[in-house]
């Protein structure tokens, strides 16, 4: 199992001073005060014990209400499992779906943890391409060529890390039709569903008529709650029951304090989400302006908070380039190869930093690219 290149750069940068951190996808905002206060109040009230494996009933009910709006159909408490972050939700979902030797289709480029998780279950990751000419959305006509008799599931991610692609309605609905045709499950990573700048989020679960879509969400990105480790899965009740059982040997249950904070987050005022989303959009636009002025190619993300920058004219391998950028320019970015073969020749710039840091970091990246081109 290969280690995440994002963490490799993060660890290298940890021992250095004056680094502009654009490598990790962690909101730079503090958790909104009303959410923190809910967690503090829960701790002071003594809510510091185990909860049911699937989570507190009142939080599951609040999630079911919101998920019903996202999915365009009623969602029951029995379909909701509260997890220790979306990472736990993705992992226990895979454990519920696959056996050793099964194949799981994962996106290329895609978050490196997908490959790590699939390998950890004993299953086999098979990459499918997200073509740039297709706006980094799956090409449904080409996807069938990746299917074998061993294919059990496909992981999809919209809004996407690292491309920022947002799948339209026809793609989301088409994925469900495709999955039905090939009899595979869809594990839909929707952790950035509230961070969309253009377009609209469509969950494949909207069209799930035969219980094959498992959708995973997180409070981390939406509410700047990464350290609270809280997320959730919305699945057909039968599968949710298996995921609930798997919570016991994996984590027992999510933190009780975090669950009470999450309840306020999802049921309370959403102004904080709008403010953070607007800030990310401004940073995106500022970063793209600098890159365009320098004639550096980059994706235009319609969601999430990443920009995929083309550095292929200056560097054939992005791990050495990222290390050199860190050493010489004190800018940390994620090397493209960690996201798969399609990430080669790119680096991922995170917008989850103060706008001044984003702008200065992108300027230094442009300067490094200019020097590298001159050297060649």
C-alpha positions, 0 to 999 in steps of 0.5 A: 500500500503506497502512502499518500503523497499529500501526507509525505509533503505535509510531513516534510513541511512540518519540520520547516519554518515559513512554509506556505501550506497549500498541500492539505485539504483542511479548512483554515477557518475555526469551527463556528462558535455555536458548534463549539459551544454545543460540544462544550455544553455536551461535555459539561453535561456529562455526555462523554460516554458510548453512544449506539453504534449507529449514532445518537438517534436525534442526530440521525433524525436530523441527518435523515431530514437533510439527506432526504432533501439532497436525495429528493426522497424520504430517508429514514433513521435506519438508513443513517450511520454516524461515523468517525469522519468520512474516512471511517464511513468509506472504509466501513462501507467498503468492508460491508460491500467487498470480499478479498479478490473483488475489484473496485473501480476508483477514479483517476485522478482521485484521492489516494486514500481510495486505493489505500482503503480498497487494498486494506480490504483485500480487494483490488483497485482498478482505475478508471479515467476521468478525461479532462476533455470530458470535464473530469467526469466519467465517460460512461461509454468507456467505463464498461471496459474496466468491468470484469466478472470480479467487479463489485463496486465503483467509487465516485466523487463529486465535487471532486478531489483533486479536480473540483469537477461537479457531475451534472444531472445526466452523469449522476443519473447515468452512473446509476443506470450504468451500475444497474446494467453491470450489477455493481454498487456505487460508493459515492463520496460527497463530502464537498457537496456544500462547496459548489461555486457553479452548478448544482450537486446531484447525488446518484442516490436520487435515482437509486431504485434498487438499493445499490448506492451508498453515499458518504458525507462529512462535517469536516469540510462543510463546517471546518470540523476536521479535528472533531472526526465526524461524518455519516453514511446514508445507505439502503437500510440493509447495508446500513445495518451491516455498516453499523455492525462494523462500527463496533470492531472498528471504532465502537461509535463516533465521539458523543461530544462531536455528535452533539456538536454535529447536531447543532451544525446540521440543524442550526444556521447555515450562514457560516457555510455560505461565508466559507464557500464565498471565501473559497470562491474568491481564493479560486478566482484570485489563484486562477487570475495569477495563473492565467496572467502567467499563461500556466494551465490549470483546471477551473474547479466548480466545487471543492477547494483545489486547483490542479495546475499543469507543471508538465512543461517544467517537470516530468515527475511531480514528487521531485518538483514538489520537494524542490518547491518546498525547499527553495520556495517554501511552498507545499503542494500535493504532487499529482502522481499521488492521485493516479497516472492521470495526475502526472504532470500536475500539482494540486494547490489547496485553497483552504488557506488565507487568501494572501497565502494562496496568492503568494503561494501561487506566485512562488509556484509560477516563479519556480515554473519560470525558472525551471523552463529557463533551465531546460 
